[in-house]
Amino acid sequence: HTGVKPYQCSQCGKSFNGQSDLKRHQRIHTGEKPYQCSQCGKSFNGQSDLKTHQRIHTGEKPYQCSQCGKSFNTKSEFKIHQRIHSGEKPYQCSQCGKSFITQSNLKIHQRIHTGEKPFRCSQCGKSFNRQSILKKHKHIHTGEKPYQCLQCGKGFSQQSNLKIHQRIHTGVKP
């Protein structure tokens, strides 16, 4: 309650309220994961993380939204979801003022301003600002065609190519 955190990590300097919190944190540095899931074998550095993970196997989603009924596995996912209903967007871009529900969405957005493209295609070297865009780009190299025309069944590696193709069925010119 006092806000004092007397237990400090010797490796990174982060401070904690209790000795047990510090011990758990130090596992990040050692890589120790003593809590293992009996269902799938995945290991965790904290018992609470294991318990949360096990909900995947049981289907338990204890956090339910009273507004839409959607359920969540973790409290943090639930809190983020609630922002959809409240309209709260606490993470604001210092460059343009646009706001976001999550810090990760803000970080992705900021790449527009910095030009950072950390996701690079190992085949052709082209870089992207989002992992999901790189994944879709790789369809070009693998030959995978996940986008299919419902009219004629023709497949495409890129959604944009499907949209262009669909114009032949609708008669819309570019």
C-alpha angles and dihedrals in degrees: 000000000000093000091235113142106191098170111084129185110239091209103052106006096240112150131220140193096231141030091239091055090052092048092051091047092051089061086072088066097041096042090229113156107177098168113082129186111239090208103054107004096242112149132218137191094225134044092226090056090053091049091051091047092051089063086073088067097041095042090231113157106174098177112078127181111234091205102054105006096239113147130216138203096218136036091233092056089049093051091050090049091053089062089067089064097038094044089228113157105175098172113080129186110238090208103054106003096242112149132218140197094228135034090231091058089051090051091051090048093050089063087073088065098039097041089227113161106178097168110083128185110237090207103054106005096241112148131216137192094225132048091221092058091050090051091053091045091056089066086077090062099038095047089233112152107194095159110081130185109238090206101056106003096242113151130222135194093215128046090221090060091051090053091051090048093050089064089076089064096045097039092233112148122215 
